[in-house]
Amino acid sequence: MATVIETQSLGFLVIVLALAVSVRGNSEGDALYALRRSLSDPDNVLQSWDPNLVNPCTWFHVTCNGDNHVTRVDLGNSKLSGHLVPELGKLEHLQYLELYKNNIQGTIPKELGNLKSLISLDLYNNNISGTIPPSLGKLKNLVFLRLNDNQLTGPIPRELSSVSSLKVVDVSNNNLCGTIPTSGPFEHIPLNNFEHNPRLEGPELLGLASYDTNCS
């Protein structure tokens, strides 16, 4: 009798663990499928993104680690249009979000600041508007932030000055305003990575001028 009970308990545990893996995998798949639903995809590059699969690790343009967590989304230069979705912030193991050279519109969701593992955020050469979310300052592993050639407005968030891992920041060819940060990682970012923002002034003079004068 004890052996039967132990066997039943073990079987139940296996089912619970399997469901836990399925739920986790589906939460990441749901987040990516929300992105798919928000995008127009004339070349069907997202055709393999089937929400009925246990996890999205077999989808094209998605890379997972050994634990079946999504670590990369590579959709650069894919003729996509539409907008980003806040559900992307649920991909807590994501390291690379590559959506450059498309025709994505709308704003950058503040929820991207929840991507604590993110190394590279490449949204350049789109048609993204609105402001750069200050929440990106929470991305303490971020190395590459390329937002150039969009329609972004507002100031460069000072929260980014605390991201010591940042090596590349490019916000050129937007409509940003205020002044260029000079502290933290911005000490080493070349000025041409800020050019062609008609309302963006030169590097801020710390203690002598307010960076957000007439900037909104």
Summary of the structure (lengths in Angstrom):
residues: 216
radius of gyration: 20.9
end to end distance: 72.8
largest distance: 81.1
contacts: 675
relative contact order: 0.09
helix: 31%
strand: 21%
